[in-house]
Amino acid sequence: MHISVITIFPELFTEFLSTSLIGRAVGTGDLDVSVHNLRDFAYGKHQTVDDEPYGGGGGMVMKAPPWIEAVRVVANDAPSRCVLLSPQGRRLTDSGVRELAGAKERLILLCGRYEGIDERVRVAVVDDEISIGDFVLSGGELPAMVLIEALSRQVPGVVGQPQCVEQDSFRNGLLDYPHYTRPQVVEGVPVPDILVSGDHGAIRAWRGRQAIRATWEKRPDLLAQAALTEEQLEWLAEIEREGSGYPPDAVDLVTQPEDKDNTKSPRE
């Protein structure tokens, strides 16, 4: 996958593209990311990329010619999809990430600043607009990093254990189930008994049920869109009858804080 970023602050991407899984993927060539300084495409010795808005008003607007020139040079006549990171764009979702990751074109990400970009840039070169949420940031750099991070997880070789990607939240329209690791008891709260039982079928069912519960409690709006199996629908019906309480073992312990014996399970 090749991603090109156009920004007036290319230095913001230096550490991001050299750290953790992203850095490793860039180093091995599994992920190809290039960052371009918009000012390199501006005219005049001052390389000005903004000006006062027509019609008056506060703030400055980014000029169209540098953006249009930058996109055309970076694309270099190769198949490309130009994406503007903007609060006016479509909301970024897991399905949207997978769609972008499966595209054959080079992705060109535009990181605007100030009051925005001259509308003629959208008309001339922008193919898509993406928002990471209903809030406003100072520029498109952080949203671009979010998008690159999400896309990288879809690239073979980036995540060491590919099955981890299939267990991500939202992958099946649900949030992820809760995770635990050592020590077995923390602040009087133990790992649920089922996870140390060795019964992999029961663990699978518990995790599936807890994913339904987490989604029901935290993002019930997702359940209306999720394609649930008959088993999942049964779990959902049971959870709705039970009401809140997540996870049951943890709740039992939290209501009895005087039990500090870390050698005991909650059932002893």
N, C-alpha and C positions, 0 to 999 in steps of 0.2 A: 504494500500500500504506500502510495506517495502522497504526502500532504505538504502543501506550501502555505506559509503564513505571511501575510503582509501587515505590517504594523509600524508605528513610529517609535516603538520601544522594543527593538529586537533583543536587547540585553535581558529582558524579563524572561526569555525562554531558555537562557543558557543553562541555568541550574536545573530547570524542569526537564530538559531533554538529555541531561547527563546523570539522572538520579534514578535509582530503583529499577523496576521492570522496564520503564520507558527508556532509560539510559542503556540498559542491556540490549533491548530490541533495536535501538538506533545503532549501537555498536556492532551488532551482528548483521545488520542490514535487513532484518525482518520488518522494520519500520523505517521508512525514509521520510524524514521531515526536514524541510528547508525553510529558513526564516529570512524574509526580505524587508529591508528598510524602505518604507514609503518615500522618504525624503530623497532617496537615490533617483526617483522618477519625477521629482519636482523641478520646475524651471527656475532660473535665476540663481545668483550666488548665495542667496539666503535659504534656498530650498524650502520656500514657504508652502505649507500644505493646507492652510486655513485662511478664511477671510470673513468679514462681517456679513451677516445674512441680509439678503434682499428683503425689503419690507420692514426692517428694523427688528428690535428685540435683543435680548441679552445673549451673551455667549458668541462663540465662533462656529462656523460651519466648515467642514473639510471640503476642499475644492475637488471637483470632478476629474480634471485632466490627469493629475498624478495617479489616482486610483485606476482609471481606465488604461493608462499606459502600463502601469505595473501589472495588472491582470493579463494584458495581452502579451507582455514580454515573458512573464512567468509561465503562462500556458504554452507559449511557443508553438501554437497551432496544433498542439496535442489535445486529444479529447479531455475536457476538464469540466468540473462542476464548481462554480464559484458560489461560496456560501458566505453571506453576511451575518455576523453574530449581532443580533439586535433584539431588544425587548419587544419589537413588533413582529418577530418571527414566530413560526410554529413551535410549540413546546417540544423540547427534546425528550424523547422517550426511549425505552429499550428497543422497541420495534423500529423506531427511527434510526437508532444507532446501527442496528443490524442491516437495515436497508442501505445506509451510507457505506457501511463496511463491505457490502457485496457489490457496490458499484465498481465498474471497470475504469471510470475516469479518475484522473488526478483531482484531488480536492484542493481548492484554493480558499483559504479562510481569510476573510477581511475583518480586521480589528479596528473599528471606528473609535473616535474620541470626540471630545467637546460636545456641542449640541447635536451632532450627527453628521452624516455624509450627504452631500448634494444629491438630490433625488435622481439626477440624471445618471448617476453611477448604477443605481438599481436598474434603470431602463436599459442601459448599454451593456452591462456585463454580469449582473447578479442573476443567478439561477435559483437560489433558495435563500431563505432567511430562517435562522434558528435562534430561539430564546432558551436559556436554561432556567427560566423562572420569571414570575411576575414581580420583578424588582429591577432597580436601575443601578448599574455600576458605572465607574468612571470611564471604562473602555471595554473593548471586546477581547482583551488579552486573556483574562481569567476564564471567560466562557470558552475561548478557543482551547485552552489547556484542558478544561473539563471535557470537551468534545474529543480531543486527541486521546486523553486517558481512556475514555469509554470505547473509542474505536480500537485502541491498541489491544483491548481484551478480546477482540474478535479476530485478531491476526494470529494464525498458527505459529507456535513457537514462542510467543510473548509470555503467556502464562504457563508455568512449568507443568501444572497438572490441569489439562483441558477440562476435566470433569468439574473443576471448581467453577468454571464459567457457566456451566449448565445449572449450577445450584445458586447462581446469583439471584438476588431479589428482582422481581418483575419478569424473570425469564418465562414463567408460566402464568403471568398475570397475578402473581402472589408475592408477598414479602417472604424473606428467608426465615427459616426456623432459628431458634436461639442456639448458640454455640457455647461450649464449655471446654476448659482444659485444666491442668493441674494448677494449684492444689485442689483436692477433691472437696474441701470445705473452705469457704471464704466468708468471714464475718458471720459465722454461724449458719450460712446457707450452703447446703451441699449440692453436688451435681445430682440431677434427678436419677433415681435408682435405675431406671430403664437403660440409661446410657452406659452403665457399668455391668449390665446383666449378661452381655455376650450374645443376646438374642437379636440377631441382625434383622429379622423380619419384624419384630416388635419395635426395634429402633426406627426402622424405616417408617412404620405406621405412626409412631410417636412424632417423628419429625414432620411428616406430612400433616398431621393434625395440628401441630403447633404452628406451622406455616399458615394454615387456615385461621387459627386463633389470632396470630399476630396481625394478619390482614384485617380480620373482623374488628379488632380493637383499635388499630392505628390508621388503617386506610380502607374503611368499608366501601368507599366508592369504587375500589378496584374489583370487588367481588361481583359487581353488576356487569362487568365486562369480561371476567375470567371464564374460560371454558372449563368448568369443573366436571370431574368424573362423577359417577354415581357414588363412589366411596367418599369423595371429597364433599359432595352434597350432604351425605349422611353425617359426616363430621361437623359440617357447618350447622346442621339442624341441632345436633347435640350441644354444640358450643352456644348457640343462641338460647337453648333451654337452660343451660347452666348459668349463663351470665358471665361476668368478668371473673378473673382469677387466673393469673398467668405468670409462671407455670405453677401448678398446684403444690408441688413439693416445696418450692421457694416460699410461697405464701404461708404455708404451715409453719416454716421456720421463722419467718419474719415476725409472725404474731407471737412467738415464744422466744424473745431475745435473751432470756436468762439461761437458755441451754447453750453453753459455750464449749461443750465437750466435743472436740473435733474428731474423736475416734468413733462417734456414734452416727448412725444413719438416722434420718428423720422418722423411720418406722420403728426404731428400737425404743 
